[in-house]
């Protein structure tokens, strides 16, 4: 699903209006890349430009919008440490969403235009899972 198709689906399902879906500015994306020393995939940049600034309409416990996503990596690292989950997230990972700071989704910024999405779910013993295959994985560097 492209960012435009995603936006249309949100509007058609009456989760938000077109006026409520605000895209991030190009300078916001540059700030994200500089803050985390990563090159975000174009697919994610397009999502941010389309509707990445105001996704709170999808749920108050879902963190998916800029600038709220700036704190997600630290929140995930803290969860892993505090709960002694025994996993390590690669340095070039970008955490792009969280639900109630118990479930985190991320991808590795390795030049792949369509990166694999990984999930850490504290409720499932903190396993990191490959979202495409829904199976535990060993995390690459």
N, C-alpha and C positions, 0 to 999 in steps of 0.2 A: 504494500500500500504506500503510495507516495504521500508526502506531506499535504498536498492539495486534496487528495482523496480522503485523508484522515480528517482534515478540516471539514469537508463536505459531510462526512459521516457523523461528525459531532453535531453539526447544524441540523442535518436531517433527523437525527435521533433526539433533537431538542435538548441536548445537554448544554448548549450555549448558542448564542446568536453570533452572526458574523462580526458584529460590533464588539462583542466580548472577547473574541479571539484576537489577541494582539501579538504580533511578531516581535522578536528581539531585533535590536539594531545591529548592523555589521560590527560596530565598535564593541558591543556586548560579546560577540563571538570572539573577537580578537582578544578581549579581556580574559575570557575563559581559557583560550589556548595559551596565553602568556601565564596565567595564574597556575596552570597545571603542567606547563612545558610539554604540551601535546599538540598534534595536528589532528583536529577532529575530522571525521569522514564527511564528505559532501552531503551524504544523505541526512546526517544529523544536523548539519548546518542549515540545510533547507527546511527541516522541521522547525528549528529555532526561528528562522526568518518568517516562517508561515504562521506559527502560533505558539512560540516558546516563551512568551512573557506573561501570560495570564491563563494558566490552566487550572486554577483553583476551582473552577466550576465542576471539574470532574470529581471533586471530593476534597474536603478540608484536611484529610489525613494523608493525601497523596502529594508528594513534593516532586514537581516535574518542571517548574518554571524558573527562568532566570529572574532575579539573582539568587533565589533560594537554593538552587543546585550548587552554588559555590561552597556550601558547608557540608555537602553529602559525603565527600571522601573522608573528611575528619570524623564524621558521625559513624561511618562504616568501620574505620580503623579503630575507633573507641569501642564499638560493639564487639569487634573481634577480640580485642584485648580484655575488656571487662568480663566477657562471657567465656573467655579462654576457648575459643572455637577451634584453634589449631589450624587455621588456614592463613594463607598469605596472598594478598592481592598484588598483582604486578604493578610496578611503578608507572608504567604508561597506560594504566587503566583510567577510564573516566566514568565516574558514578553519575548517572543521569536521572535516576528516579529512586524514590523511597516511599514506602507505605508505612506510616506510623513509626518510622525509624527502626523497624524490625525486619523489613524486607527491602533489599537494595538490588538494583539492576545496574549493570555496568558493561562496558565493552573495552577491549584493548585497542589503543590507538597505534596500530602497526602498519598503517598504509592500506589496509583492506577497505575498499569502498562500501562493503556491506558486512560489517563486522559481526561476529558471533556475539550474542547477548548472553551474559552470565547473571545468575541470581544468587544472592546470599540470603537465606531465609532463617532467621534466628529460631523460628518455631520448628524447623526441621533439623535440629542439631547443628545449625549454622553451616550446613553443607553448601558449597558453591556448585551450582548446576549449570550445565549448558542448556539454554532455553530452547534451542532447536531440537534437542534430543531428550530433554528432561531426564538427564542421568548425571550422577556425580562425576566430576572430572578432577584431574590433577591440574592445577593452575600452571600455565607456562610463565616464563619470565618476561 
